[in-house]
Amino acid sequence: MTTPEQLQGYIQNGMQCDHVAVTGDGAHFEAVIVSALFRDKSRVQRHQLVYKALGDRMREEIHALSMQTLTPEDWAAKG
């Protein structure tokens, strides 16, 4: 069973991030991901970047992932 900490590590190792926080119960996860890679990208494109970083784990280990994908500017504005 995947832990939130493992999922956080997968994301951090798979893409450049300024901040990643993951919570969840092993099947359903919520993530806040802050990355400059998200600049000028739609929500779908941002999620695709995260899915790419997770690779096959999205099909095999992770059943549900809810994401907030923010640029560093978005994150700073949330303060």
N, CA, C and O atoms as a CHARMM CRD file, in Angstrom:
* protein
*
  316
    1    1 MET  N      0.84800  -1.18100   0.00000 PROA 1      0.00000
    2    1 MET  CA     0.00000   0.00000   0.00000 PROA 1      0.00000
    3    1 MET  C      0.89300   1.24500   0.00000 PROA 1      0.00000
    4    1 MET  O      1.83700   1.34200   0.78500 PROA 1      0.00000
    5    2 THR  N      0.59100   2.17200  -0.86800 PROA 2      0.00000
    6    2 THR  CA     1.34700   3.41800  -0.97800 PROA 2      0.00000
    7    2 THR  C      0.97700   4.34900   0.16300 PROA 2      0.00000
    8    2 THR  O     -0.19900   4.50100   0.49500 PROA 2      0.00000
    9    3 THR  N      1.98600   4.97300   0.76100 PROA 3      0.00000
   10    3 THR  CA     1.75000   5.94500   1.82900 PROA 3      0.00000
   11    3 THR  C      1.79200   7.35600   1.24600 PROA 3      0.00000
   12    3 THR  O      2.34300   7.55900   0.16400 PROA 3      0.00000
   13    4 PRO  N      1.22100   8.32800   1.94400 PROA 4      0.00000
   14    4 PRO  CA     1.32500   9.71400   1.47700 PROA 4      0.00000
   15    4 PRO  C      2.78300  10.15000   1.31700 PROA 4      0.00000
   16    4 PRO  O      3.11500  10.88200   0.38500 PROA 4      0.00000
   17    5 GLU  N      3.63800   9.70600   2.21100 PROA 5      0.00000
   18    5 GLU  CA     5.05600  10.07200   2.14300 PROA 5      0.00000
   19    5 GLU  C      5.71600   9.51200   0.87700 PROA 5      0.00000
   20    5 GLU  O      6.52000  10.18800   0.23600 PROA 5      0.00000
   21    6 GLN  N      5.36600   8.27500   0.52900 PROA 6      0.00000
   22    6 GLN  CA     5.90800   7.67900  -0.69500 PROA 6      0.00000
   23    6 GLN  C      5.42800   8.44600  -1.92300 PROA 6      0.00000
   24    6 GLN  O      6.21400   8.75000  -2.82000 PROA 6      0.00000
   25    7 LEU  N      4.15100   8.75000  -1.95600 PROA 7      0.00000
   26    7 LEU  CA     3.59100   9.48700  -3.08400 PROA 7      0.00000
   27    7 LEU  C      4.25600  10.85300  -3.21900 PROA 7      0.00000
   28    7 LEU  O      4.57200  11.28800  -4.32600 PROA 7      0.00000
   29    8 GLN  N      4.46400  11.51700  -2.10700 PROA 8      0.00000
   30    8 GLN  CA     5.15000  12.80700  -2.11100 PROA 8      0.00000
   31    8 GLN  C      6.54800  12.65700  -2.71000 PROA 8      0.00000
   32    8 GLN  O      6.96800  13.48300  -3.52100 PROA 8      0.00000
   33    9 GLY  N      7.25700  11.62300  -2.32000 PROA 9      0.00000
   34    9 GLY  CA     8.59200  11.36600  -2.85200 PROA 9      0.00000
   35    9 GLY  C      8.57500  11.07400  -4.33700 PROA 9      0.00000
   36    9 GLY  O      9.45200  11.53400  -5.06900 PROA 9      0.00000
   37   10 TYR  N      7.58000  10.30900  -4.79900 PROA 10     0.00000
   38   10 TYR  CA     7.46600  10.00600  -6.22500 PROA 10     0.00000
   39   10 TYR  C      7.31400  11.30100  -7.03200 PROA 10     0.00000
   40   10 TYR  O      7.95200  11.47800  -8.07000 PROA 10     0.00000
   41   11 ILE  N      6.46800  12.18900  -6.54200 PROA 11     0.00000
   42   11 ILE  CA     6.23800  13.45400  -7.24700 PROA 11     0.00000
   43   11 ILE  C      7.51300  14.29800  -7.23600 PROA 11     0.00000
   44   11 ILE  O      7.91800  14.82700  -8.27200 PROA 11     0.00000
   45   12 GLN  N      8.13900  14.42400  -6.07700 PROA 12     0.00000
   46   12 GLN  CA     9.35100  15.24400  -5.96700 PROA 12     0.00000
   47   12 GLN  C     10.48800  14.69500  -6.81800 PROA 12     0.00000
   48   12 GLN  O     11.27000  15.46900  -7.37000 PROA 12     0.00000
   49   13 ASN  N     10.59200  13.39100  -6.93400 PROA 13     0.00000
   50   13 ASN  CA    11.64900  12.78500  -7.74100 PROA 13     0.00000
   51   13 ASN  C     11.34100  12.83800  -9.23300 PROA 13     0.00000
   52   13 ASN  O     12.25200  12.76300 -10.05800 PROA 13     0.00000
   53   14 GLY  N     10.06600  12.96700  -9.58400 PROA 14     0.00000
   54   14 GLY  CA     9.66200  12.92800 -10.98000 PROA 14     0.00000
   55   14 GLY  C      9.56600  14.26600 -11.67300 PROA 14     0.00000
   56   14 GLY  O      9.50500  14.33000 -12.90100 PROA 14     0.00000
   57   15 MET  N      9.55000  15.35000 -10.88900 PROA 15     0.00000
   58   15 MET  CA     9.44500  16.67700 -11.48600 PROA 15     0.00000
   59   15 MET  C      9.98200  17.72500 -10.51900 PROA 15     0.00000
   60   15 MET  O     10.04200  17.50000  -9.31000 PROA 15     0.00000
   61   16 GLN  N     10.36800  18.85900 -11.06300 PROA 16     0.00000
   62   16 GLN  CA    10.88700  19.95400 -10.23900 PROA 16     0.00000
   63   16 GLN  C      9.71700  20.60500  -9.51000 PROA 16     0.00000
   64   16 GLN  O      8.76300  21.07300 -10.13200 PROA 16     0.00000
   65   17 CYS  N      9.80400  20.62700  -8.17800 PROA 17     0.00000
   66   17 CYS  CA     8.73800  21.19800  -7.36100 PROA 17     0.00000
   67   17 CYS  C      9.33300  22.13400  -6.31800 PROA 17     0.00000
   68   17 CYS  O     10.43400  21.91000  -5.81500 PROA 17     0.00000
   69   18 ASP  N      8.59200  23.17800  -6.00600 PROA 18     0.00000
   70   18 ASP  CA     8.96900  24.06700  -4.91800 PROA 18     0.00000
   71   18 ASP  C      8.37300  23.59400  -3.59300 PROA 18     0.00000
   72   18 ASP  O      8.92700  23.84500  -2.52300 PROA 18     0.00000
   73   19 HSD  N      7.23700  22.90600  -3.68300 PROA 19     0.00000
   74   19 HSD  CA     6.53500  22.42800  -2.48200 PROA 19     0.00000
   75   19 HSD  C      5.62000  21.28000  -2.88200 PROA 19     0.00000
   76   19 HSD  O      4.95200  21.33800  -3.91500 PROA 19     0.00000
   77   20 VAL  N      5.59400  20.24400  -2.06600 PROA 20     0.00000
   78   20 VAL  CA     4.65100  19.13700  -2.24900 PROA 20     0.00000
   79   20 VAL  C      4.17600  18.70200  -0.87100 PROA 20     0.00000
   80   20 VAL  O      4.98400  18.47200   0.02800 PROA 20     0.00000
   81   21 ALA  N      2.87300  18.59200  -0.71100 PROA 21     0.00000
   82   21 ALA  CA     2.28600  18.06700   0.51900 PROA 21     0.00000
   83   21 ALA  C      1.19600  17.07600   0.12100 PROA 21     0.00000
   84   21 ALA  O      0.31900  17.40000  -0.68100 PROA 21     0.00000
   85   22 VAL  N      1.25100  15.87400   0.67900 PROA 22     0.00000
   86   22 VAL  CA     0.28900  14.82500   0.32500 PROA 22     0.00000
   87   22 VAL  C     -0.32400  14.26500   1.60400 PROA 22     0.00000
   88   22 VAL  O      0.37700  13.99700   2.58100 PROA 22     0.00000
   89   23 THR  N     -1.62300  14.09500   1.57900 PROA 23     0.00000
   90   23 THR  CA    -2.34400  13.40900   2.64900 PROA 23     0.00000
   91   23 THR  C     -3.15900  12.29400   2.00000 PROA 23     0.00000
   92   23 THR  O     -3.41300  12.32400   0.79600 PROA 23     0.00000
   93   24 GLY  N     -3.56200  11.32500   2.79400 PROA 24     0.00000
   94   24 GLY  CA    -4.39100  10.26000   2.24500 PROA 24     0.00000
   95   24 GLY  C     -4.38300   9.02000   3.10000 PROA 24     0.00000
   96   24 GLY  O     -3.71200   8.94700   4.13000 PROA 24     0.00000
   97   25 ASP  N     -5.15800   8.03000   2.64100 PROA 25     0.00000
   98   25 ASP  CA    -5.36200   6.80900   3.41500 PROA 25     0.00000
   99   25 ASP  C     -4.77000   5.56100   2.75700 PROA 25     0.00000
  100   25 ASP  O     -5.05000   4.44300   3.18900 PROA 25     0.00000
  101   26 GLY  N     -3.95600   5.74400   1.71800 PROA 26     0.00000
  102   26 GLY  CA    -3.37300   4.60300   1.03800 PROA 26     0.00000
  103   26 GLY  C     -4.06400   4.26200  -0.26000 PROA 26     0.00000
  104   26 GLY  O     -3.48100   3.59000  -1.11100 PROA 26     0.00000
  105   27 ALA  N     -5.28700   4.70600  -0.43200 PROA 27     0.00000
  106   27 ALA  CA    -6.02400   4.48900  -1.68000 PROA 27     0.00000
  107   27 ALA  C     -6.44600   5.81600  -2.30600 PROA 27     0.00000
  108   27 ALA  O     -6.39800   5.98500  -3.52400 PROA 27     0.00000
  109   28 HSD  N     -6.85700   6.74900  -1.45600 PROA 28     0.00000
  110   28 HSD  CA    -7.30000   8.06600  -1.90600 PROA 28     0.00000
  111   28 HSD  C     -6.35400   9.11400  -1.32800 PROA 28     0.00000
  112   28 HSD  O     -6.07200   9.12500  -0.12900 PROA 28     0.00000
  113   29 PHE  N     -5.87200   9.99300  -2.20000 PROA 29     0.00000
  114   29 PHE  CA    -4.87600  10.98000  -1.79200 PROA 29     0.00000
  115   29 PHE  C     -5.28700  12.37900  -2.22700 PROA 29     0.00000
  116   29 PHE  O     -6.01300  12.56100  -3.20400 PROA 29     0.00000
  117   30 GLU  N     -4.80000  13.36800  -1.47000 PROA 30     0.00000
  118   30 GLU  CA    -4.93700  14.77400  -1.82300 PROA 30     0.00000
  119   30 GLU  C     -3.54400  15.36400  -1.81000 PROA 30     0.00000
  120   30 GLU  O     -2.77700  15.14700  -0.87200 PROA 30     0.00000
  121   31 ALA  N     -3.21300  16.11900  -2.86600 PROA 31     0.00000
  122   31 ALA  CA    -1.87700  16.69200  -2.97400 PROA 31     0.00000
  123   31 ALA  C     -1.95000  18.17600  -3.32200 PROA 31     0.00000
  124   31 ALA  O     -2.79300  18.61200  -4.10600 PROA 31     0.00000
  125   32 VAL  N     -1.04800  18.92900  -2.71800 PROA 32     0.00000
  126   32 VAL  CA    -0.80800  20.31700  -3.10000 PROA 32     0.00000
  127   32 VAL  C      0.59100  20.33500  -3.68300 PROA 32     0.00000
  128   32 VAL  O      1.56200  19.99100  -3.00800 PROA 32     0.00000
  129   33 ILE  N      0.68900  20.74200  -4.94600 PROA 33     0.00000
  130   33 ILE  CA     1.96500  20.70600  -5.65400 PROA 33     0.00000
  131   33 ILE  C      2.23300  22.10200  -6.21600 PROA 33     0.00000
  132   33 ILE  O      1.40600  22.66200  -6.93500 PROA 33     0.00000
  133   34 VAL  N      3.39000  22.64900  -5.87800 PROA 34     0.00000
  134   34 VAL  CA     3.78800  23.97000  -6.34600 PROA 34     0.00000
  135   34 VAL  C      5.01400  23.79700  -7.23300 PROA 34     0.00000
  136   34 VAL  O      6.03100  23.24800  -6.80700 PROA 34     0.00000
  137   35 SER  N      4.90500  24.27400  -8.48000 PROA 35     0.00000
  138   35 SER  CA     6.00700  24.11400  -9.41800 PROA 35     0.00000
  139   35 SER  C      5.98800  25.22600 -10.46000 PROA 35     0.00000
  140   35 SER  O      4.92900  25.62900 -10.94000 PROA 35     0.00000
  141   36 ALA  N      7.16900  25.71100 -10.79900 PROA 36     0.00000
  142   36 ALA  CA     7.29500  26.68600 -11.87900 PROA 36     0.00000
  143   36 ALA  C      6.92600  26.06800 -13.22100 PROA 36     0.00000
  144   36 ALA  O      6.59100  26.78600 -14.16300 PROA 36     0.00000
  145   37 LEU  N      6.98600  24.75000 -13.31400 PROA 37     0.00000
  146   37 LEU  CA     6.60500  24.06600 -14.55400 PROA 37     0.00000
  147   37 LEU  C      5.14300  24.30500 -14.91700 PROA 37     0.00000
  148   37 LEU  O      4.75500  24.12700 -16.07100 PROA 37     0.00000
  149   38 PHE  N      4.33700  24.70400 -13.94800 PROA 38     0.00000
  150   38 PHE  CA     2.90900  24.90600 -14.17700 PROA 38     0.00000
  151   38 PHE  C      2.58800  26.26000 -14.81200 PROA 38     0.00000
  152   38 PHE  O      1.45100  26.48800 -15.22500 PROA 38     0.00000
  153   39 ARG  N      3.56600  27.15800 -14.89600 PROA 39     0.00000
  154   39 ARG  CA     3.31200  28.47100 -15.48700 PROA 39     0.00000
  155   39 ARG  C      2.81300  28.31500 -16.92600 PROA 39     0.00000
  156   39 ARG  O      3.33500  27.51200 -17.69900 PROA 39     0.00000
  157   40 ASP  N      1.80600  29.09000 -17.25800 PROA 40     0.00000
  158   40 ASP  CA     1.23900  29.11600 -18.61600 PROA 40     0.00000
  159   40 ASP  C      0.67000  27.76600 -19.05700 PROA 40     0.00000
  160   40 ASP  O      0.57800  27.49500 -20.25400 PROA 40     0.00000
  161   41 LYS  N      0.29000  26.92600 -18.10300 PROA 41     0.00000
  162   41 LYS  CA    -0.31100  25.62800 -18.40500 PROA 41     0.00000
  163   41 LYS  C     -1.75700  25.61600 -17.89400 PROA 41     0.00000
  164   41 LYS  O     -2.07300  26.21400 -16.86500 PROA 41     0.00000
  165   42 SER  N     -2.61800  24.92400 -18.63300 PROA 42     0.00000
  166   42 SER  CA    -4.00000  24.74200 -18.17500 PROA 42     0.00000
  167   42 SER  C     -4.01800  23.75500 -17.01200 PROA 42     0.00000
  168   42 SER  O     -3.01300  23.10600 -16.72200 PROA 42     0.00000
  169   43 ARG  N     -5.14100  23.65100 -16.36400 PROA 43     0.00000
  170   43 ARG  CA    -5.28200  22.69500 -15.26800 PROA 43     0.00000
  171   43 ARG  C     -5.01800  21.27100 -15.76000 PROA 43     0.00000
  172   43 ARG  O     -4.33600  20.49600 -15.08900 PROA 43     0.00000
  173   44 VAL  N     -5.55600  20.92900 -16.92300 PROA 44     0.00000
  174   44 VAL  CA    -5.34800  19.59700 -17.48900 PROA 44     0.00000
  175   44 VAL  C     -3.86300  19.35800 -17.75800 PROA 44     0.00000
  176   44 VAL  O     -3.34100  18.29300 -17.42600 PROA 44     0.00000
  177   45 GLN  N     -3.18100  20.32700 -18.35300 PROA 45     0.00000
  178   45 GLN  CA    -1.75600  20.18000 -18.63800 PROA 45     0.00000
  179   45 GLN  C     -0.94700  20.02600 -17.35100 PROA 45     0.00000
  180   45 GLN  O      0.01400  19.25700 -17.31100 PROA 45     0.00000
  181   46 ARG  N     -1.32300  20.74100 -16.31400 PROA 46     0.00000
  182   46 ARG  CA    -0.63600  20.62900 -15.01600 PROA 46     0.00000
  183   46 ARG  C     -0.79500  19.21900 -14.46400 PROA 46     0.00000
  184   46 ARG  O      0.16900  18.61200 -13.99700 PROA 46     0.00000
  185   47 HSD  N     -2.01600  18.70700 -14.52100 PROA 47     0.00000
  186   47 HSD  CA    -2.27000  17.35600 -14.00600 PROA 47     0.00000
  187   47 HSD  C     -1.52100  16.31500 -14.83100 PROA 47     0.00000
  188   47 HSD  O     -1.02700  15.32600 -14.28900 PROA 47     0.00000
  189   48 GLN  N     -1.43800  16.53800 -16.13900 PROA 48     0.00000
  190   48 GLN  CA    -0.70300  15.60900 -16.99500 PROA 48     0.00000
  191   48 GLN  C      0.77400  15.54700 -16.60400 PROA 48     0.00000
  192   48 GLN  O      1.38300  14.47900 -16.65700 PROA 48     0.00000
  193   49 LEU  N      1.35200  16.68500 -16.21400 PROA 49     0.00000
  194   49 LEU  CA     2.74700  16.69500 -15.76100 PROA 49     0.00000
  195   49 LEU  C      2.92300  15.83300 -14.51600 PROA 49     0.00000
  196   49 LEU  O      3.90700  15.10400 -14.38800 PROA 49     0.00000
  197   50 VAL  N      1.96700  15.92300 -13.60600 PROA 50     0.00000
  198   50 VAL  CA     2.04400  15.11900 -12.37700 PROA 50     0.00000
  199   50 VAL  C      1.85600  13.64100 -12.71500 PROA 50     0.00000
  200   50 VAL  O      2.59100  12.79100 -12.21200 PROA 50     0.00000
  201   51 TYR  N      0.88100  13.33300 -13.55900 PROA 51     0.00000
  202   51 TYR  CA     0.66300  11.93800 -13.95700 PROA 51     0.00000
  203   51 TYR  C      1.90800  11.35900 -14.62300 PROA 51     0.00000
  204   51 TYR  O      2.26000  10.20200 -14.39400 PROA 51     0.00000
  205   52 LYS  N      2.56800  12.16100 -15.44300 PROA 52     0.00000
  206   52 LYS  CA     3.79200  11.70400 -16.10000 PROA 52     0.00000
  207   52 LYS  C      4.86200  11.39600 -15.04800 PROA 52     0.00000
  208   52 LYS  O      5.57100  10.39600 -15.15800 PROA 52     0.00000
  209   53 ALA  N      4.97700  12.25000 -14.03700 PROA 53     0.00000
  210   53 ALA  CA     5.96000  12.01900 -12.97000 PROA 53     0.00000
  211   53 ALA  C      5.65900  10.72900 -12.21100 PROA 53     0.00000
  212   53 ALA  O      6.57700  10.04400 -11.76100 PROA 53     0.00000
  213   54 LEU  N      4.38500  10.40000 -12.07000 PROA 54     0.00000
  214   54 LEU  CA     3.98500   9.19100 -11.33400 PROA 54     0.00000
  215   54 LEU  C      4.04900   7.93400 -12.19500 PROA 54     0.00000
  216   54 LEU  O      4.15400   6.82500 -11.67200 PROA 54     0.00000
  217   55 GLY  N      3.98700   8.10400 -13.49800 PROA 55     0.00000
  218   55 GLY  CA     4.08800   6.96300 -14.40700 PROA 55     0.00000
  219   55 GLY  C      3.03500   5.90500 -14.15200 PROA 55     0.00000
  220   55 GLY  O      1.86900   6.22000 -13.91200 PROA 55     0.00000
  221   56 ASP  N      3.45100   4.64400 -14.20600 PROA 56     0.00000
  222   56 ASP  CA     2.53100   3.51900 -14.05100 PROA 56     0.00000
  223   56 ASP  C      1.92400   3.41900 -12.66200 PROA 56     0.00000
  224   56 ASP  O      0.94800   2.69600 -12.46200 PROA 56     0.00000
  225   57 ARG  N      2.48300   4.12800 -11.71100 PROA 57     0.00000
  226   57 ARG  CA     1.92500   4.07500 -10.34700 PROA 57     0.00000
  227   57 ARG  C      0.47500   4.54700 -10.31400 PROA 57     0.00000
  228   57 ARG  O     -0.30700   4.10300  -9.47300 PROA 57     0.00000
  229   58 MET  N      0.11300   5.45500 -11.23900 PROA 58     0.00000
  230   58 MET  CA    -1.27200   5.94400 -11.26100 PROA 58     0.00000
  231   58 MET  C     -2.24600   4.81600 -11.57500 PROA 58     0.00000
  232   58 MET  O     -3.38200   4.83700 -11.10300 PROA 58     0.00000
  233   59 ARG  N     -1.82900   3.85300 -12.34700 PROA 59     0.00000
  234   59 ARG  CA    -2.71900   2.73700 -12.68800 PROA 59     0.00000
  235   59 ARG  C     -2.61200   1.59700 -11.69300 PROA 59     0.00000
  236   59 ARG  O     -3.58700   0.89000 -11.43900 PROA 59     0.00000
  237   60 GLU  N     -1.42700   1.42200 -11.13200 PROA 60     0.00000
  238   60 GLU  CA    -1.16300   0.22900 -10.33300 PROA 60     0.00000
  239   60 GLU  C     -1.30000   0.42600  -8.82200 PROA 60     0.00000
  240   60 GLU  O     -1.76400  -0.47100  -8.11800 PROA 60     0.00000
  241   61 GLU  N     -0.89900   1.58900  -8.32600 PROA 61     0.00000
  242   61 GLU  CA    -0.84000   1.78500  -6.87500 PROA 61     0.00000
  243   61 GLU  C     -1.81700   2.81900  -6.34200 PROA 61     0.00000
  244   61 GLU  O     -2.28000   2.71600  -5.20600 PROA 61     0.00000
  245   62 ILE  N     -2.12800   3.81500  -7.15900 PROA 62     0.00000
  246   62 ILE  CA    -2.90400   4.96500  -6.69100 PROA 62     0.00000
  247   62 ILE  C     -4.29400   4.90600  -7.30900 PROA 62     0.00000
  248   62 ILE  O     -4.44000   4.92600  -8.53100 PROA 62     0.00000
  249   63 HSD  N     -5.30400   4.83300  -6.46500 PROA 63     0.00000
  250   63 HSD  CA    -6.67000   4.68700  -6.96500 PROA 63     0.00000
  251   63 HSD  C     -7.32800   6.03900  -7.21400 PROA 63     0.00000
  252   63 HSD  O     -8.11500   6.18200  -8.15000 PROA 63     0.00000
  253   64 ALA  N     -7.01500   7.01900  -6.39400 PROA 64     0.00000
  254   64 ALA  CA    -7.62300   8.33900  -6.55800 PROA 64     0.00000
  255   64 ALA  C     -6.65100   9.39900  -6.05100 PROA 64     0.00000
  256   64 ALA  O     -6.07800   9.27800  -4.96800 PROA 64     0.00000
  257   65 LEU  N     -6.48100  10.43800  -6.86100 PROA 65     0.00000
  258   65 LEU  CA    -5.58800  11.53100  -6.49500 PROA 65     0.00000
  259   65 LEU  C     -6.25500  12.85000  -6.84400 PROA 65     0.00000
  260   65 LEU  O     -6.50600  13.14600  -8.01200 PROA 65     0.00000
  261   66 SER  N     -6.53500  13.63200  -5.82000 PROA 66     0.00000
  262   66 SER  CA    -7.06800  14.98100  -5.99000 PROA 66     0.00000
  263   66 SER  C     -5.89000  15.93800  -5.85800 PROA 66     0.00000
  264   66 SER  O     -5.10200  15.82900  -4.91800 PROA 66     0.00000
  265   67 MET  N     -5.76700  16.88100  -6.80200 PROA 67     0.00000
  266   67 MET  CA    -4.58500  17.75400  -6.80100 PROA 67     0.00000
  267   67 MET  C     -4.95100  19.22300  -6.86600 PROA 67     0.00000
  268   67 MET  O     -5.88900  19.62800  -7.55200 PROA 67     0.00000
  269   68 GLN  N     -4.17700  20.01000  -6.12600 PROA 68     0.00000
  270   68 GLN  CA    -4.11100  21.44800  -6.33300 PROA 68     0.00000
  271   68 GLN  C     -2.74400  21.68200  -6.95900 PROA 68     0.00000
  272   68 GLN  O     -1.72300  21.41500  -6.32600 PROA 68     0.00000
  273   69 THR  N     -2.71000  22.17100  -8.17800 PROA 69     0.00000
  274   69 THR  CA    -1.44500  22.40100  -8.88000 PROA 69     0.00000
  275   69 THR  C     -1.26700  23.90100  -9.03900 PROA 69     0.00000
  276   69 THR  O     -2.00800  24.55300  -9.77400 PROA 69     0.00000
  277   70 LEU  N     -0.27300  24.44100  -8.34000 PROA 70     0.00000
  278   70 LEU  CA    -0.09300  25.88800  -8.25700 PROA 70     0.00000
  279   70 LEU  C      1.27500  26.31300  -8.73800 PROA 70     0.00000
  280   70 LEU  O      2.25800  25.59200  -8.56500 PROA 70     0.00000
  281   71 THR  N      1.33700  27.49500  -9.34700 PROA 71     0.00000
  282   71 THR  CA     2.62700  28.10200  -9.64200 PROA 71     0.00000
  283   71 THR  C      3.15400  28.71200  -8.33600 PROA 71     0.00000
  284   71 THR  O      2.38500  28.88200  -7.39000 PROA 71     0.00000
  285   72 PRO  N      4.44600  29.04400  -8.26700 PROA 72     0.00000
  286   72 PRO  CA     4.94900  29.70700  -7.06000 PROA 72     0.00000
  287   72 PRO  C      4.20100  31.01400  -6.76800 PROA 72     0.00000
  288   72 PRO  O      4.00800  31.37500  -5.60700 PROA 72     0.00000
  289   73 GLU  N      3.78600  31.71600  -7.81800 PROA 73     0.00000
  290   73 GLU  CA     3.03300  32.96200  -7.62300 PROA 73     0.00000
  291   73 GLU  C      1.65300  32.70400  -7.04800 PROA 73     0.00000
  292   73 GLU  O      1.19500  33.43700  -6.17200 PROA 73     0.00000
  293   74 ASP  N      0.98000  31.65300  -7.54100 PROA 74     0.00000
  294   74 ASP  CA    -0.32400  31.26600  -6.99100 PROA 74     0.00000
  295   74 ASP  C     -0.19100  30.92100  -5.50800 PROA 74     0.00000
  296   74 ASP  O     -1.01200  31.32200  -4.68300 PROA 74     0.00000
  297   75 TRP  N      0.86300  30.16800  -5.19300 PROA 75     0.00000
  298   75 TRP  CA     1.10900  29.70900  -3.82200 PROA 75     0.00000
  299   75 TRP  C      1.37000  30.91300  -2.89800 PROA 75     0.00000
  300   75 TRP  O      0.84700  30.96800  -1.78400 PROA 75     0.00000
  301   76 ALA  N      2.16800  31.86100  -3.36000 PROA 76     0.00000
  302   76 ALA  CA     2.48000  33.05400  -2.56000 PROA 76     0.00000
  303   76 ALA  C      1.22500  33.89100  -2.31400 PROA 76     0.00000
  304   76 ALA  O      1.06100  34.46700  -1.23900 PROA 76     0.00000
  305   77 ALA  N      0.34300  33.95700  -3.31200 PROA 77     0.00000
  306   77 ALA  CA    -0.88800  34.72100  -3.18200 PROA 77     0.00000
  307   77 ALA  C     -1.83300  34.09000  -2.16700 PROA 77     0.00000
  308   77 ALA  O     -2.61100  34.78900  -1.51700 PROA 77     0.00000
  309   78 LYS  N     -1.76300  32.75600  -2.03200 PROA 78     0.00000
  310   78 LYS  CA    -2.61100  32.05700  -1.05000 PROA 78     0.00000
  311   78 LYS  C     -2.14300  32.32400   0.37400 PROA 78     0.00000
  312   78 LYS  O     -2.90300  32.23000   1.33800 PROA 78     0.00000
  313   79 GLY  N     -0.84500  32.66500   0.46600 PROA 79     0.00000
  314   79 GLY  CA    -0.16600  33.04800   1.66600 PROA 79     0.00000
  315   79 GLY  C     -0.40800  32.38600   2.88700 PROA 79     0.00000
  316   79 GLY  O      0.18800  32.73400   3.90700 PROA 79     0.00000
